């Protein structure tokens, strides 16, 4: 059994290695966000972000199919933790047709949705990614195009 400075050095190295391993396993993806979510933040006013998101979607052939104003509904029940929180539903039938022809069960991700809310002094807009790893090349390619387009809409909508 080792004693003295060498034992202490081994214990320190082992502790550091274990901490690095645990932090690597527990950390988020390199993008700083959940890999299943597209998310951007901005300092622009919430109403401007909502308008700009819908404009960016329309400019990319998306039709706005709905707008659910959760913030108002919550406020009417006395909850003011998410003022103005809104979910915008949108769809590009051309992109979705390609996706659903290849893998019909991905309809559960439709219509595309962007959740918009305030977090502190910032506006957050986020959307779920459609999985790109089904193993069906046409579905994966369509999902990639859809995810890239949704990210572009969110980036443009929150650009200052």
N, C-alpha and C positions, 0 to 999 in steps of 0.2 A: 504494500500500500504506500502511495506517494504522500509525502508531507512537505510542508514549507512552501516557498515561493512557486515552485513548479505546479503544485497542486492548486494553488490559488489562480495561477495563470490559466490552467486547463479549465477550471470552474468558470472563470470570466469569459473565456473564448466560447465555451459551451453555452453559457447564458446568452451571450450576444448572438450566436448562431441560432439559438432557439427563438429569440425575440425577432430576428430577421425573418425566420421561417413563418412564424405566426402572423407577423404583420403582412407578409406577402400573401398569405392565404386569406386574410381577412380584408384586404384592401379592395377598392373598387377597380374596375378596368382603367386602363391608362387614359381614357378619355375624360375621366373624372365624373362619369355618370354611368348609370346602370346600362348595360349593353342592350337591354330590351326597350330602352326609352331614348327618344330623341328629345333633347332639352336645350333651350337657350334662355338667357336672361338679358334684361335690358333695364335702363333707367327711364324709358319713355313712359308717358302716362298710359294707364290701362286702356282707356277709350281709344287712344291713338293706336295702340298695339292691336286691339280688336279690329279696327277699321283696316289697318295695314295688312294684317293676316288675311282677312277676307279678300282684299284687293290682290295680294300676292297669289292666293289660291285661284281666283278668277282669271288672272293673267296666265295661268298654267292650265287652263281648260277644266278646272275643278268647278263643280256646281256646289253652292252652299245648300245643304239639304236640311239644316236645322241649326238652332242656337239655343242651348239650354243655359239659363241664367241661374245657376245654383246660388250665387251670392245673394240675389234678391229673395229667393225662396227661403234661404237660411235666415236672412234678416227679418222676414215676415214672422219667423218663429222665435225671434229674440236672440238669434245667434249672429254675432257680428265678426266672427273670426276670419271670414273670407269675403270681404266686401267686393262686389263686382265679379267674383269668380264665374267664369263662363266656359262652356264646352261648345266648340264649333264643330259641327258635323259637315263633312264634304266628300265629294266623290268625283273621280275622273273615270267615266265609263270605259274609255279606251284602255287605260291602264288596268282597271279592275277586270275587264273582259279577258285580257291576256292572262292575268293571274288566275282567275277562276276556271278558265278553260283547262289550264294545266293542273290545278289542284283545288277542286270545288270546296273542300272543307275550310279553306282560308277565308270564306265568307264571314266567319266569326270576327274578323278584323275590320269588317265594313259596316257602315261607312267609316272612312278615316275620321279621326277625331283629334282636335287640338284643345287641350285644357289650358286655360289662361287664368292666372291668378296673381295676386300680389303676395310677395314674401319679403317682409321688411320694406325697404325702399325700392325694391326691384319688382319688375313684372317677369313672371316665369311663363313660358309656353312650352308644352311638352306633348308628345304623341308616342303611342306604342309602335315599335318596329314590327313589321310583318316578318316572320322568320324566313331567313334566306338559306336554310340548310335542310330542305326537304329531301334532297337527293334527286329531285326532278328538275332538270336543267332549265326548262321553260318557266317553271314556277319560281325557281330561285332567281332567275334573271328578271322576271317581272317584279318580284318582291324587292330586288335591289333598286330597280328603277323607281318603284313607288316610294321606298324609303328615302332615296336620294332627293326625290321631288318634294316629299314632305319636309325634309331637313331644309331644303332651299326655301320653301314657303315660310318656315319658322324663322330662319335666319333673316330673310328679307323683311318679314313682318315685324321683327324686333330691332331691325337696324335703326340706328339713331341718326 
